[in-house]
Amino acid sequence: MRYGIFSDTHANLDALEAVLRKFDEGKVDCLVCIGDTVGYGAQPNPCCDHVRTKARFTILGNHDAAVAGRMDYSYYYPAAREALDHHASQLSEINLEWLRKLPYNVNDGETHFCHGSPVDLEQFEYIFTVDQASTCLPIWSRLGQVTFIGHSHLCKSYALGRERVYEVITKRFEIHPEFRYVISVGSVGQPRDHDPRASYTIYDDNERVFEFSRVEYDVSAAAQKIFDDARLSDSFGARLFAGV
């Protein structure tokens, strides 16, 4: 099975469509979205339409949960709350109902998917350091061979032995059976690693090979849509140019 795995689209249709074209070219067998289709960007409905109809599995992200009324987001900073309220008012009923029913995780054999840390799914904890990945060691035996996560908007990989965690620093690598892996797949619509290109990933569970990839898209067009929407903070558009 060749999985096309992506996360954190954040209503950026230009980036999402660029990634979907790359998945088509890569002839993946199964599309998996691991959360946060909404939030921040200017086109929540078209993004939900694409993901809802094309992904075999979609995981609930924290922004999805907020828009769907499944979590308290009063502690989010004001601009993020305003964007979520705005998206909730825009989404079609079919897309809202879809978000209300998304699962916190999906386990497809030994390949697992969740938005944040697998330790406590509903808390959406981050994993982007070795120390954070080490919090998974107590549940090592319950992890899949590979657990894919999003949330941090960073491309990070960790190989978990039974007692120690190692960061994997290559973009393409083989999965070894003696380890469990936690892989953060980056962000389609709002990367935060100083690379504005949309992030996407492919995992071949037959060849046991994983790869990070990036694709350029029209950042100016995506940002302008945000600038043109009076209810969205200009900062959400400006950060797209720098990938932060």
QUIGI-V10131 format. One record per run of one state. SS is the DSSP state (2 for helix, 1 for strand, 0 for the rest). FROM is the first residue (numbers start at 0). TO is the last residue. Records with the same first field share a line. If there is no record, write none. Layout:
SS=FROM-TO / FROM-TO
This chain:
0=0-0 / 6-11 / 26-28 / 33-42 / 54-55 / 59-60 / 67-76 / 90-91 / 101-101 / 103-103 / 108-109 / 114-119 / 123-128 / 134-135 / 142-144 / 149-153 / 160-163 / 168-170 / 174-178 / 185-196 / 204-207 / 215-217 / 227-232 / 242-243
1=1-5 / 29-32 / 56-58 / 102-102 / 104-107 / 110-113 / 145-148 / 154-159 / 164-167 / 171-173 / 179-184 / 197-203 / 208-214
2=12-25 / 43-53 / 61-66 / 77-89 / 92-100 / 120-122 / 129-133 / 136-141 / 218-226 / 233-241
